[in-house]
Amino acid sequence: MSDSFKLPNIDYAALAPMLILFGVACLGVLVEAAFRRFSRARIQLPLALLGAVAALIVVIATADKRTVTAGGAIAVDGPSLFLQGSILVLGIVALLLIGERTLERGGSFVAQAAVTANTEADRAQAATAEGASEVYPLTMFALGGMMLFSSANDLLTMFVALEVFSLPLYLLCALARRRRLLSQEAAMKYFLLGSFASAFFLFGVAMIYGFAGRVDFRGIDEAIVGSPASPVLLYVGLSMLAIGLLFKAAAVPFHVWTPDVYQGAPTPITALMAACTKVAAFGGLLRVLYVAFGRSQWDFQPVIGTIAVLTMLVGAVLAVTQTDIKRLLAYSSIANAGYLLIGVVALNKDGLSSSLFYLVAYGFTVLAAFGVVTLVRDADGEATHLSRWAGLGRRSPLFAAVFTFILLAFAGIPLTSGFTAKFGVFAAGVESGQTWLVIAGVLSSAILAFPYLRVVVLMWLSEPAESTPSVSIPGALTSAALMIGTLATLALGVAPTLLLPITTKAAEFIR
Amino acid sequence: MSFPYLSVLTVAPAVGGVVVALLPKDKPELAKRVALAWSVAVLGFAVAMWIGFQANGPRLQFRESYPWIPAWGVRFTFAADGIALVMLALIALLVPLVILASWHDAENSRRSVPMYFALMLFLESSMIGVFAAADVFLFYVFFEVMLVPMYFLIGSYGGQRRQYAAVKFFLYSLAGGLLMLAAVVGLWVLGGHTFDWETLLKADFSTGAERWLFLGFFLAFAIKAPFFPFHTWLPDAGGAAPAGAAALLVGVMDKVGTFGILRYCLPLFPDASKYFAPLGMALALVGVVYAALLAIGQNDLKRLVSYTSIAHFGFIGIGIFAFTTQAASGAVLYMFNHGLATGLLFLVVGMLVARRGSALIGDFGGAGKYLPVLAGVFFFAGMASLALPGTSPFISEFLVLVGVFTVNKTVAVIATFGIILAAGYVLWMIQRTIQGAPNPAIEQVEGMKRPMSLREAVVVTPLIALILLLGFYPKPVLDVVNPAVKATLSDVGASDPAPTAGKLTVTKEAGR
């Protein structure tokens, strides 16, 4: 073996989807520089959609590829391709919501985030100015980072990917057109806490390197049985890695940012985070736990199991007390992270495939949910306080019906994807002997049904108040996003066979 | 393959529901007629199916099976035994009558009238599905979906406190259903990754696992039925629901609980059933006495009838957990007869409440003077409800008590007090509403002078006729029920105790 530095082999075909996304994102930055503000948004959205669709086509075309490339930094296998595809599909739907400009003049993003909030200039730009079109390249960078995150095969690549998708999200959170202070606060909070989480992650990487002498997953896997180093390094390192990952997954006790950020961020970005970030975070978590640390599962299974129970129960109980629909959905998203953790902790093939199924099913439903939230507005923008939703069923039965269906899906009523997804992870949990998690899962589902039901009651059974906001007629983009989200929720509930064989086939990591 | 009765019976009302829901809101009459015609057609199907059922044929008949989710081994499997057939017939019979009885109910609520009848049809479809399913997953799906139309029927079209009642109903049922989901998942994993009921019948579980699975299912069914102490949602739901929906809620939907115990708990977990039988018996027995006492104290007609139902479900419960053929047959017959009698009682109460504009007993008093015919029907329904000999509930109550007496005299004796209490709450209710000196306030209410209409007569006549017919001649129903009950009890491994008073039993057997 020579000491000379050799270029790693790079399988460009396997990396093509990510390369396309990053390429399109860079192109988007150039568009920002080259075109006038007015025409940018008209170019950026089609460009972003085109890029995402092209990447999706490549993912589908290379669906059978199984390889580790780029010097062992990136694994292209069943789960990573599936997760990349899911991130792209959900990302496309989120892009539709981001691109909606008929609900509010100039779209849901602020023109210039640097203008001080609540000044004359800010009010002026909120009223008329065209929204920032930088959101599209930012979104594309975030999506590309998420795809890399769920395919990374060593901890350093994973850290880079974590930052690549986190930084654009921090920015995007600050760009709400209305309620600027809330939005800025959310971004600040997300950034600070996210930085802490990243620091934990990086510290964990260092510990693991100290234990294993390597950072690639295969090396860690081998070191767990063979390393002479103290296992304390392994445990401390793994817990710090887990903190970083569970932060992004919004698991209790690393969840405190979620409600504030979900509430403050522009709703399309909230949708993007709830759907795509969740996929990426759990994709990364699954790969780390299954591939790198699978052999020490007896050590971490009880810990992650406890976190799962906490996540489900805390998410469900706190959801009961919420009075803002976006915060309610945020706590519901926390509880759903708990259900997903059941699939993660199962640590078997069923656990993996059911988690993949859950991620997609939940992503579609939550996109549709936030899609409806963008529609309920009054003069000050979105009316998110629950009391404002009273009697919505009378004013606009169609959207109230759609939202009711989505809430029933969240509650796990059969014939919706919420039920089939839950069934999958519960079955995997029982299969791997984690029955206590499943019991906690059904109990927390029962609690969680109450806040959902409260919204249904408000919409249908309460009398409309004087101040009930109107439901705006959605533009084509939001309509399409809503339609896709709702139909997918229905289709995956009635005929989960559409997706189950794909997740089953994809559920095999390579090292 | 023979005609796919069960899938057609399940799907047809849902299709009708979609049709009715799509009718324009300003044509309520059309919606009512379509809904009625549709439900009558469904009844026709059910009658044809009953005729096609061979009482002494295989246990599960009309079996159909289509693939659904191969990865989990889930199939659309429909099949009916005698118990399910009886319940299907009850649904098919009650729904058209309820639709006819609720003709004007939705108009008072400012809500869409077609939607009310569409929800009724959706409810019928999901209830038929629950009884027709022979795949545990499919059963669970219908068990949960059933809640949605009932939730909206109570919440949108109900009376006072309807929101509270609807949410309470939904949450109680959902909590039970979710516990059952955990048990369903466990059953699937331990039973060899299948949901097919007939395959699971042969599965063996460890003692501990079987008991946990039993408890998961039993709790869901005990909440559904409801048994003491899970009953508190029913008076609220029954009191707030529109009378027609309440008749379906108590008359049919709650039977899913007792049906589920007979179809799932006993055959699938026989050892655990025997282990927990004293518990089931105790809960049921407490229900018989406790609910009857509470019924006596009610001052709202609909809540009163709801409490009487809890007491009746107690009788059904002790019949099931006695594990004798007579008691179990009696329990199944009770499920059917209770649907007729309480259905009738709820519908008549609905007619009275619609006239008086109040369900409070204190607002009535001497109503018989103004409404002699309706009062007569009310009296008859009350008598059927307290199981007067000559009405069909008497046969079932008697069978239950006789069957229980052979194995547990104490329970039978205590339960007999339930009959006396039943006489108490029914007679006192009748005395306070239709007899005695006329309440002067009634004089002012125009509605109370409206005699029974032809529509209402058409609603009550078939129920009265059936209660009387089956009161004297229960054989048609018993013939269908008995083989299924015997099969269920042989799954549990229970055998009837040797007769101690030989002579009496022999003559009884000969008399059959």
Chai-1 contact restraints between the chains, C-beta under 6 A:
chainA,res_idxA,chainB,res_idxB,connection_type,confidence,min_distance_angstrom,max_distance_angstrom,comment,restraint_id
A,I413,B,E144,contact,1.0,0.0,6.0,A-B,restraint_1
A,P414,B,V141,contact,1.0,0.0,6.0,A-B,restraint_2
A,P414,B,E144,contact,1.0,0.0,6.0,A-B,restraint_3
A,P414,B,V145,contact,1.0,0.0,6.0,A-B,restraint_4
A,F426,B,V185,contact,1.0,0.0,6.0,A-B,restraint_5
A,A427,B,V185,contact,1.0,0.0,6.0,A-B,restraint_6
A,V430,B,V185,contact,1.0,0.0,6.0,A-B,restraint_7
A,V430,B,G186,contact,1.0,0.0,6.0,A-B,restraint_8
A,V430,B,V189,contact,1.0,0.0,6.0,A-B,restraint_9
A,E431,B,V189,contact,1.0,0.0,6.0,A-B,restraint_10
A,V438,B,A182,contact,1.0,0.0,6.0,A-B,restraint_11
A,I439,B,A182,contact,1.0,0.0,6.0,A-B,restraint_12
A,V442,B,L178,contact,1.0,0.0,6.0,A-B,restraint_13
A,V442,B,L179,contact,1.0,0.0,6.0,A-B,restraint_14
A,V442,B,L181,contact,1.0,0.0,6.0,A-B,restraint_15
A,V442,B,A182,contact,1.0,0.0,6.0,A-B,restraint_16
A,S445,B,L178,contact,1.0,0.0,6.0,A-B,restraint_17
A,A446,B,A175,contact,1.0,0.0,6.0,A-B,restraint_18
A,A446,B,L178,contact,1.0,0.0,6.0,A-B,restraint_19
A,A449,B,L174,contact,1.0,0.0,6.0,A-B,restraint_20
A,L453,B,V167,contact,1.0,0.0,6.0,A-B,restraint_21
A,L453,B,F170,contact,1.0,0.0,6.0,A-B,restraint_22
A,V457,B,Q163,contact,1.0,0.0,6.0,A-B,restraint_23
A,L461,B,G155,contact,1.0,0.0,6.0,A-B,restraint_24
A,L461,B,Q163,contact,1.0,0.0,6.0,A-B,restraint_25
A,P496,B,I69,contact,1.0,0.0,6.0,A-B,restraint_26
A,T497,B,I69,contact,1.0,0.0,6.0,A-B,restraint_27
A,L500,B,A71,contact,1.0,0.0,6.0,A-B,restraint_28
